[in-house]
Amino acid sequence: MIEFSRKLILLLLGAGIALGIVIGLVIGWVIWPVEYIDTDLSDLKSQYKEDYVLMVSAAFAQNGNLQQAVERLEKLGAPNPGQLVAVQAERYIAEGRDVSDIRALVNLANAMGAATSRMLAYLVTPTATFTFTPAPTATWTPVPPTPTDTPLPATPTDTPTPLPTPTATATFTPVAATSTPRQSTPSQPRATNTPAAPTNTPEPTRPAVDYRIITQRMLTIQENGGCAGNHHIFIKVIDLAGNPIDGVVIQGIWTNERHVSGEKGPGRAEIALWKSGEQVQVIADTEGARTSEVSRVLDVREENIPIEELVAAGYCGSVAECQQLLSQNRLCNYHHSYEVVFQRQW
């Protein structure tokens, strides 16, 4: 009887396991089948996106295929792939990263029309190193002597010719000067060169650019109103005496956003940063088109801001503290502001 009960239990247990397998297969294959969804590159974390951009730049350095590089970067979903590469290149330059990585990023940014003046040093083709190659040493080959079987005729001896009898040397007798003075012809007055009056007034030397950047800095946490403060580039335009200038057009490099000094007070303008970075320059004033220096990348994303700059602005007390707060996402991400001052050079 006990043996029968054991067999019954084992039979029921096996039947239950088989039934469970069948039910699981029906649910997994029919009712709720597994759906495979491809993950887009745009869903990657910022660190992996950075690695991807660097790999695309390295591939472009090898094959020079710009269209392929652009297509690969567009998969990240960035609205301006060239800006994405340039911002990463600017940050690598500021952080002193590996030169080969910087050159790969800079070359791709330049090919996409996004290179900045700060990148020019990395676009110069390196000069080839001269290697001295010594000239081959000449090998002396002895020349066989010319056979002298036929004796040469003896050179005839010249018969001495008697020298002519020397004649008496003439003696120079000075002639007395005559009393009649020699009549000289009056000399003509020598013409003097009178410099001609200048016809053109030389123009004063113009500076290399019309507007130079004399200040570009991150505002301190107190100036920016704490972690719930602003996220702007505050711009001011002045003349050589420090007086504000209105009517100067400032343009964002990446967004092409334009503002005019005087909009936010005498000589002042503002550009808002929305979870991004930007560079600014002057392109015109009330008298026409102008040239200027271009600011560095001014970014509100803390992973793109040098830690030393966060320390200097008072967002943390030391590099170690900044690193700890950044790892815990306890800083003021996206709430940073900058001041940029342009000065007219004439």
C-alpha positions as a Markdown table, in Angstrom:
| # | Residue | x | y | z |
|---|---|---|---|---|
| 1 | Met | 0.0 | 0.0 | 0.0 |
| 2 | Ile | 2.8 | 2.4 | 0.9 |
| 3 | Glu | 4.7 | 1.5 | -2.3 |
| 4 | Phe | 1.5 | 2.3 | -4.3 |
| 5 | Ser | 1.2 | 5.7 | -2.6 |
| 6 | Arg | 4.8 | 6.6 | -3.5 |
| 7 | Lys | 4.2 | 5.7 | -7.1 |
| 8 | Leu | 1.1 | 7.8 | -7.2 |
| 9 | Ile | 2.9 | 10.8 | -5.7 |
| 10 | Leu | 5.7 | 10.5 | -8.2 |
| 11 | Leu | 3.2 | 10.2 | -11.1 |
| 12 | Leu | 1.3 | 13.2 | -10.0 |
| 13 | Leu | 4.5 | 15.2 | -9.5 |
| 14 | Gly | 5.7 | 14.3 | -13.0 |
| 15 | Ala | 2.4 | 15.2 | -14.5 |
| 16 | Gly | 2.4 | 18.5 | -12.7 |
| 17 | Ile | 5.9 | 19.3 | -14.0 |
| 18 | Ala | 4.9 | 18.4 | -17.6 |
| 19 | Leu | 1.8 | 20.5 | -17.3 |
| 20 | Gly | 3.8 | 23.4 | -16.0 |
| 21 | Ile | 6.2 | 23.2 | -19.0 |
| 22 | Val | 3.3 | 23.1 | -21.5 |
| 23 | Ile | 1.6 | 26.1 | -19.9 |
| 24 | Gly | 4.9 | 28.0 | -19.8 |
| 25 | Leu | 5.5 | 27.4 | -23.5 |
| 26 | Val | 1.9 | 28.4 | -24.4 |
| 27 | Ile | 2.3 | 31.7 | -22.5 |
| 28 | Gly | 5.7 | 32.4 | -23.8 |
| 29 | Trp | 5.1 | 31.5 | -27.5 |
| 30 | Val | 1.4 | 32.4 | -28.0 |
| 31 | Ile | 0.0 | 34.6 | -25.3 |
| 32 | Trp | 2.9 | 36.9 | -24.4 |
| 33 | Pro | 5.7 | 36.3 | -26.9 |
| 34 | Val | 9.0 | 38.0 | -26.4 |
| 35 | Glu | 9.4 | 41.2 | -28.4 |
| 36 | Tyr | 13.0 | 42.1 | -29.5 |
| 37 | Ile | 13.5 | 45.9 | -29.6 |
| 38 | Asp | 16.7 | 47.3 | -31.0 |
| 39 | Thr | 18.3 | 50.0 | -28.7 |
| 40 | Asp | 19.1 | 53.2 | -30.5 |
| 41 | Leu | 22.6 | 54.8 | -30.2 |
| 42 | Ser | 20.9 | 57.9 | -29.0 |
| 43 | Asp | 19.9 | 56.0 | -25.8 |
| 44 | Leu | 23.6 | 55.5 | -24.8 |
| 45 | Lys | 25.0 | 57.2 | -21.8 |
| 46 | Ser | 27.1 | 60.3 | -22.4 |
| 47 | Gln | 30.4 | 58.5 | -21.8 |
| 48 | Tyr | 29.6 | 55.8 | -24.4 |
| 49 | Lys | 28.4 | 58.5 | -26.9 |
| 50 | Glu | 31.8 | 60.2 | -26.4 |
| 51 | Asp | 33.6 | 56.9 | -27.1 |
| 52 | Tyr | 31.5 | 56.5 | -30.2 |
| 53 | Val | 32.3 | 60.0 | -31.5 |
| 54 | Leu | 36.0 | 59.3 | -31.0 |
| 55 | Met | 35.8 | 56.0 | -32.9 |
| 56 | Val | 34.0 | 57.7 | -35.8 |
| 57 | Ser | 36.7 | 60.4 | -35.9 |
| 58 | Ala | 39.4 | 57.7 | -35.9 |
| 59 | Ala | 37.7 | 55.9 | -38.7 |
| 60 | Phe | 37.5 | 59.1 | -40.7 |
| 61 | Ala | 41.2 | 59.7 | -40.2 |
| 62 | Gln | 41.9 | 56.4 | -41.8 |
| 63 | Asn | 39.5 | 56.3 | -44.8 |
| 64 | Gly | 38.6 | 60.0 | -45.3 |
| 65 | Asn | 35.0 | 59.1 | -46.0 |
| 66 | Leu | 33.1 | 62.2 | -44.7 |
| 67 | Gln | 29.6 | 61.0 | -45.8 |
| 68 | Gln | 30.1 | 57.7 | -43.9 |
| 69 | Ala | 31.2 | 59.7 | -40.8 |
| 70 | Val | 28.2 | 62.0 | -40.9 |
| 71 | Glu | 25.8 | 59.1 | -41.3 |
| 72 | Arg | 27.3 | 57.4 | -38.3 |
| 73 | Leu | 27.1 | 60.5 | -36.2 |
| 74 | Glu | 23.5 | 61.2 | -37.2 |
| 75 | Lys | 22.5 | 57.9 | -35.4 |
| 76 | Leu | 23.2 | 59.6 | -32.1 |
| 77 | Gly | 20.2 | 61.9 | -32.7 |
| 78 | Ala | 22.2 | 65.1 | -32.3 |
| 79 | Pro | 20.7 | 68.1 | -34.2 |
| 80 | Asn | 24.1 | 69.3 | -35.3 |
| 81 | Pro | 26.7 | 66.5 | -35.5 |
| 82 | Gly | 29.5 | 68.9 | -36.4 |
| 83 | Gln | 28.9 | 70.8 | -33.2 |
| 84 | Leu | 28.9 | 67.6 | -31.2 |
| 85 | Val | 32.4 | 66.7 | -32.6 |
| 86 | Ala | 33.7 | 70.3 | -32.1 |
| 87 | Val | 32.5 | 70.5 | -28.5 |
| 88 | Gln | 34.2 | 67.2 | -27.7 |
| 89 | Ala | 37.4 | 68.4 | -29.4 |
| 90 | Glu | 37.4 | 71.7 | -27.5 |
| 91 | Arg | 37.0 | 69.8 | -24.2 |
| 92 | Tyr | 39.8 | 67.4 | -25.1 |
| 93 | Ile | 42.1 | 70.4 | -25.8 |
| 94 | Ala | 41.2 | 72.1 | -22.5 |
| 95 | Glu | 41.8 | 68.9 | -20.6 |
| 96 | Gly | 45.1 | 68.1 | -22.3 |
| 97 | Arg | 44.0 | 64.7 | -23.7 |
| 98 | Asp | 45.9 | 62.5 | -26.0 |
| 99 | Val | 47.1 | 64.5 | -29.1 |
| 100 | Ser | 46.2 | 61.8 | -31.5 |
| 101 | Asp | 42.6 | 61.8 | -30.2 |
| 102 | Ile | 42.5 | 65.6 | -30.4 |
| 103 | Arg | 43.7 | 65.6 | -34.0 |
| 104 | Ala | 41.2 | 63.0 | -35.1 |
| 105 | Leu | 38.3 | 65.0 | -33.6 |
| 106 | Val | 39.7 | 68.3 | -34.9 |
| 107 | Asn | 40.1 | 66.9 | -38.5 |
| 108 | Leu | 36.6 | 65.6 | -38.5 |
| 109 | Ala | 35.2 | 68.9 | -37.1 |
| 110 | Asn | 37.1 | 70.8 | -39.7 |
| 111 | Ala | 35.8 | 68.6 | -42.5 |
| 112 | Met | 32.3 | 69.2 | -41.3 |
| 113 | Gly | 32.8 | 73.0 | -41.2 |
| 114 | Ala | 32.8 | 73.2 | -37.4 |
| 115 | Ala | 36.5 | 74.0 | -36.6 |
| 116 | Thr | 37.3 | 76.9 | -34.4 |
| 117 | Ser | 40.3 | 79.2 | -34.1 |
| 118 | Arg | 41.5 | 77.2 | -31.1 |
| 119 | Met | 41.8 | 74.1 | -33.2 |
| 120 | Leu | 44.1 | 75.6 | -35.9 |
| 121 | Ala | 47.2 | 74.4 | -34.1 |
| 122 | Tyr | 46.0 | 70.8 | -34.5 |
| 123 | Leu | 45.3 | 71.2 | -38.2 |
| 124 | Val | 48.9 | 72.1 | -39.2 |
| 125 | Thr | 50.5 | 69.3 | -41.1 |
| 126 | Pro | 53.6 | 68.2 | -39.2 |
| 127 | Thr | 56.9 | 68.9 | -40.9 |
| 128 | Ala | 58.8 | 65.9 | -41.9 |
| 129 | Thr | 61.9 | 65.2 | -39.9 |
| 130 | Phe | 65.1 | 65.4 | -42.0 |
| 131 | Thr | 67.1 | 62.2 | -41.9 |
| 132 | Phe | 70.7 | 62.5 | -43.0 |
| 133 | Thr | 71.7 | 59.9 | -45.5 |
| 134 | Pro | 75.5 | 59.9 | -46.1 |
| 135 | Ala | 76.6 | 59.9 | -49.7 |
| 136 | Pro | 78.1 | 56.7 | -50.9 |
| 137 | Thr | 81.9 | 56.6 | -50.5 |
| 138 | Ala | 83.7 | 56.5 | -53.8 |
| 139 | Thr | 85.8 | 53.3 | -54.3 |
| 140 | Trp | 89.2 | 53.9 | -55.8 |
| 141 | Thr | 89.9 | 51.7 | -58.8 |
| 142 | Pro | 93.6 | 51.7 | -59.9 |
| 143 | Val | 94.1 | 52.6 | -63.6 |
| 144 | Pro | 96.7 | 50.4 | -65.4 |
| 145 | Pro | 99.7 | 52.4 | -66.5 |
| 146 | Thr | 100.0 | 53.4 | -70.1 |
| 147 | Pro | 102.4 | 51.1 | -72.0 |
| 148 | Thr | 105.7 | 52.8 | -72.9 |
| 149 | Asp | 106.9 | 50.4 | -75.6 |
| 150 | Thr | 107.6 | 53.2 | -78.1 |
| 151 | Pro | 110.2 | 55.6 | -76.8 |
| 152 | Leu | 109.3 | 59.2 | -77.1 |
| 153 | Pro | 111.7 | 61.4 | -79.1 |
| 154 | Ala | 113.9 | 63.5 | -76.9 |
| 155 | Thr | 112.9 | 67.1 | -76.5 |
| 156 | Pro | 115.3 | 69.3 | -78.5 |
| 157 | Thr | 117.4 | 71.6 | -76.4 |
| 158 | Asp | 116.9 | 75.3 | -77.2 |
| 159 | Thr | 119.9 | 77.1 | -78.6 |
| 160 | Pro | 120.6 | 80.2 | -76.4 |
| 161 | Thr | 120.0 | 83.4 | -78.3 |
| 162 | Pro | 122.2 | 86.4 | -77.4 |
| 163 | Leu | 120.3 | 89.1 | -75.6 |
| 164 | Pro | 120.2 | 92.5 | -77.3 |
| 165 | Thr | 122.6 | 95.2 | -76.1 |
| 166 | Pro | 120.7 | 97.3 | -73.6 |
| 167 | Thr | 120.0 | 100.8 | -74.7 |
| 168 | Ala | 120.4 | 103.9 | -72.6 |
| 169 | Thr | 117.4 | 104.7 | -70.4 |
| 170 | Ala | 115.8 | 108.1 | -71.1 |
| 171 | Thr | 116.2 | 110.5 | -68.3 |
| 172 | Phe | 113.1 | 112.5 | -67.4 |
| 173 | Thr | 113.6 | 116.2 | -67.3 |
| 174 | Pro | 110.9 | 118.2 | -65.6 |
| 175 | Val | 109.4 | 121.0 | -67.6 |
| 176 | Ala | 109.0 | 124.3 | -65.8 |
| 177 | Ala | 105.4 | 125.4 | -65.5 |
| 178 | Thr | 104.4 | 128.3 | -67.7 |
| 179 | Ser | 103.4 | 131.6 | -66.1 |
| 180 | Thr | 100.1 | 131.7 | -68.0 |
| 181 | Pro | 97.5 | 130.2 | -65.7 |
| 182 | Arg | 95.2 | 127.7 | -67.2 |
| 183 | Gln | 91.8 | 129.1 | -67.9 |
| 184 | Ser | 89.2 | 126.8 | -66.3 |
| 185 | Thr | 85.7 | 126.4 | -67.3 |
| 186 | Pro | 83.3 | 127.4 | -64.5 |
| 187 | Ser | 81.6 | 124.4 | -63.1 |
| 188 | Gln | 77.9 | 124.0 | -63.3 |
| 189 | Pro | 75.9 | 124.0 | -60.0 |
| 190 | Arg | 75.1 | 120.4 | -58.9 |
| 191 | Ala | 71.4 | 119.6 | -58.9 |
| 192 | Thr | 70.0 | 118.7 | -55.6 |
| 193 | Asn | 67.2 | 116.1 | -55.2 |
| 194 | Thr | 64.1 | 117.6 | -53.6 |
| 195 | Pro | 61.8 | 114.8 | -52.2 |
| 196 | Ala | 58.4 | 114.9 | -53.7 |
| 197 | Ala | 55.5 | 115.5 | -51.4 |
| 198 | Pro | 53.7 | 112.3 | -50.5 |
| 199 | Thr | 50.6 | 111.7 | -52.6 |
| 200 | Asn | 48.8 | 109.3 | -50.3 |
| 201 | Thr | 48.3 | 109.6 | -46.6 |
| 202 | Pro | 49.3 | 106.2 | -45.0 |
| 203 | Glu | 46.4 | 104.5 | -43.3 |
| 204 | Pro | 46.7 | 103.6 | -39.6 |
| 205 | Thr | 47.4 | 99.9 | -38.9 |
| 206 | Arg | 44.2 | 98.1 | -38.2 |
| 207 | Pro | 44.1 | 95.4 | -35.5 |
| 208 | Ala | 43.8 | 91.7 | -36.5 |
| 209 | Val | 40.2 | 91.7 | -35.3 |
| 210 | Asp | 37.7 | 94.4 | -34.7 |
| 211 | Tyr | 36.5 | 93.0 | -31.4 |
| 212 | Arg | 38.7 | 91.2 | -28.9 |
| 213 | Ile | 37.6 | 89.1 | -25.9 |
| 214 | Ile | 39.0 | 90.5 | -22.7 |
| 215 | Thr | 36.9 | 88.4 | -20.3 |
| 216 | Gln | 35.3 | 85.0 | -20.4 |
| 217 | Arg | 34.7 | 83.3 | -17.1 |
| 218 | Met | 32.1 | 81.2 | -15.2 |
| 219 | Leu | 30.1 | 83.1 | -12.7 |
| 220 | Thr | 30.5 | 82.0 | -9.1 |
| 221 | Ile | 27.7 | 80.1 | -7.4 |
| 222 | Gln | 26.7 | 83.2 | -5.5 |
| 223 | Glu | 26.7 | 85.4 | -8.6 |
| 224 | Asn | 24.5 | 82.9 | -10.4 |
| 225 | Gly | 21.9 | 82.6 | -7.6 |
| 226 | Gly | 22.8 | 79.1 | -6.3 |
| 227 | Cys | 21.8 | 75.8 | -7.8 |
| 228 | Ala | 18.4 | 77.1 | -8.9 |
| 229 | Gly | 19.9 | 80.0 | -10.6 |
| 230 | Asn | 20.6 | 81.1 | -14.2 |
| 231 | His | 21.9 | 79.2 | -17.2 |
| 232 | His | 23.0 | 82.0 | -19.5 |
| 233 | Ile | 25.9 | 83.7 | -21.3 |
| 234 | Phe | 25.9 | 87.3 | -20.1 |
| 235 | Ile | 27.6 | 89.5 | -22.8 |
| 236 | Lys | 28.9 | 93.0 | -22.6 |
| 237 | Val | 30.5 | 95.1 | -25.4 |
| 238 | Ile | 32.7 | 98.1 | -24.6 |
| 239 | Asp | 35.1 | 100.5 | -26.4 |
| 240 | Leu | 38.8 | 101.1 | -25.6 |
| 241 | Ala | 37.8 | 103.5 | -22.8 |
| 242 | Gly | 35.4 | 101.0 | -21.3 |
| 243 | Asn | 32.2 | 102.7 | -22.4 |
| 244 | Pro | 29.3 | 100.4 | -23.4 |
| 245 | Ile | 28.5 | 100.1 | -27.1 |
| 246 | Asp | 25.0 | 99.3 | -28.3 |
| 247 | Gly | 24.0 | 97.9 | -31.7 |
| 248 | Val | 26.7 | 95.2 | -31.9 |
| 249 | Val | 25.4 | 91.9 | -33.2 |
| 250 | Ile | 26.6 | 88.8 | -31.3 |
| 251 | Gln | 26.0 | 85.3 | -32.8 |
| 252 | Gly | 26.1 | 81.8 | -31.3 |
| 253 | Ile | 28.4 | 79.6 | -33.3 |
| 254 | Trp | 26.3 | 76.4 | -33.1 |
| 255 | Thr | 22.7 | 77.6 | -32.8 |
| 256 | Asn | 23.2 | 80.7 | -35.1 |
| 257 | Glu | 21.2 | 82.6 | -32.4 |
| 258 | Arg | 21.7 | 86.3 | -32.7 |
| 259 | His | 21.4 | 89.1 | -30.1 |
| 260 | Val | 22.2 | 92.8 | -30.2 |
| 261 | Ser | 24.0 | 94.7 | -27.5 |
| 262 | Gly | 21.7 | 97.1 | -25.7 |
| 263 | Glu | 18.8 | 94.6 | -25.4 |
| 264 | Lys | 19.6 | 93.9 | -21.8 |
| 265 | Gly | 21.0 | 97.3 | -20.8 |
| 266 | Pro | 23.8 | 99.5 | -22.1 |
| 267 | Gly | 26.1 | 97.4 | -24.2 |
| 268 | Arg | 24.6 | 94.1 | -22.8 |
| 269 | Ala | 23.0 | 91.0 | -24.3 |
| 270 | Glu | 22.2 | 87.5 | -23.1 |
| 271 | Ile | 22.0 | 84.0 | -24.7 |
| 272 | Ala | 20.3 | 81.2 | -22.7 |
| 273 | Leu | 21.9 | 77.7 | -22.5 |
| 274 | Trp | 19.4 | 74.8 | -22.5 |
| 275 | Lys | 21.4 | 71.7 | -21.4 |
| 276 | Ser | 24.1 | 72.5 | -24.0 |
| 277 | Gly | 27.2 | 74.4 | -24.7 |
| 278 | Glu | 27.8 | 77.4 | -27.0 |
| 279 | Gln | 30.5 | 79.7 | -28.4 |
| 280 | Val | 29.9 | 83.4 | -29.2 |
| 281 | Gln | 31.4 | 86.0 | -31.5 |
| 282 | Val | 30.7 | 89.5 | -32.9 |
| 283 | Ile | 29.7 | 89.6 | -36.6 |
| 284 | Ala | 28.5 | 93.1 | -37.1 |
| 285 | Asp | 27.8 | 96.5 | -35.7 |
| 286 | Thr | 26.0 | 99.7 | -36.8 |
| 287 | Glu | 28.6 | 100.4 | -39.4 |
| 288 | Gly | 28.7 | 96.9 | -41.1 |
| 289 | Ala | 30.2 | 93.5 | -40.9 |
| 290 | Arg | 33.0 | 93.0 | -38.2 |
| 291 | Thr | 35.4 | 90.4 | -37.1 |
| 292 | Ser | 36.1 | 89.2 | -33.6 |
| 293 | Glu | 37.7 | 86.5 | -31.5 |
| 294 | Val | 35.5 | 83.4 | -30.7 |
| 295 | Ser | 34.9 | 82.4 | -27.2 |
| 296 | Arg | 35.8 | 79.0 | -25.8 |
| 297 | Val | 33.0 | 76.4 | -25.4 |
| 298 | Leu | 30.7 | 77.6 | -22.5 |
| 299 | Asp | 28.8 | 74.6 | -21.3 |
| 300 | Val | 26.2 | 74.0 | -18.6 |
| 301 | Arg | 26.6 | 70.2 | -18.6 |
| 302 | Glu | 28.9 | 69.4 | -15.6 |
| 303 | Glu | 30.5 | 66.4 | -17.3 |
| 304 | Asn | 31.9 | 68.8 | -19.9 |
| 305 | Ile | 33.1 | 71.5 | -17.4 |
| 306 | Pro | 36.7 | 71.2 | -16.0 |
| 307 | Ile | 36.6 | 70.4 | -12.3 |
| 308 | Glu | 39.1 | 73.1 | -11.6 |
| 309 | Glu | 36.6 | 75.6 | -13.0 |
| 310 | Leu | 33.9 | 74.3 | -10.7 |
| 311 | Val | 36.2 | 74.6 | -7.7 |
| 312 | Ala | 37.2 | 78.2 | -8.7 |
| 313 | Ala | 33.5 | 79.2 | -9.0 |
| 314 | Gly | 32.8 | 77.9 | -5.5 |
| 315 | Tyr | 30.6 | 74.9 | -6.5 |
| 316 | Cys | 32.8 | 72.6 | -4.3 |
| 317 | Gly | 35.7 | 73.1 | -2.0 |
| 318 | Ser | 38.2 | 70.8 | -3.7 |
| 319 | Val | 38.8 | 68.5 | -6.7 |
| 320 | Ala | 38.1 | 65.4 | -4.6 |
| 321 | Glu | 34.8 | 66.9 | -3.2 |
| 322 | Cys | 33.8 | 67.8 | -6.8 |
| 323 | Gln | 34.4 | 64.3 | -8.0 |
| 324 | Gln | 32.4 | 62.8 | -5.2 |
| 325 | Leu | 29.4 | 65.2 | -5.7 |
| 326 | Leu | 29.5 | 64.6 | -9.5 |
| 327 | Ser | 29.4 | 60.9 | -9.0 |
| 328 | Gln | 26.3 | 61.3 | -6.8 |
| 329 | Asn | 24.7 | 63.9 | -9.1 |
| 330 | Arg | 24.6 | 66.4 | -6.3 |
| 331 | Leu | 26.0 | 69.5 | -8.0 |
| 332 | Cys | 24.1 | 72.2 | -9.9 |
| 333 | Asn | 23.9 | 70.4 | -13.3 |
| 334 | Tyr | 22.6 | 72.7 | -16.1 |
| 335 | His | 22.6 | 75.7 | -13.8 |
| 336 | His | 25.8 | 77.5 | -14.6 |
| 337 | Ser | 26.3 | 80.9 | -16.3 |
| 338 | Tyr | 29.2 | 82.8 | -17.9 |
| 339 | Glu | 30.4 | 86.3 | -18.5 |
| 340 | Val | 31.9 | 87.4 | -21.8 |
| 341 | Val | 33.2 | 90.9 | -22.5 |
| 342 | Phe | 34.1 | 92.0 | -26.1 |
| 343 | Gln | 36.2 | 95.2 | -26.5 |
| 344 | Arg | 36.3 | 97.1 | -29.8 |
| 345 | Gln | 40.0 | 97.6 | -30.8 |
| 346 | Trp | 39.7 | 101.1 | -32.5 |
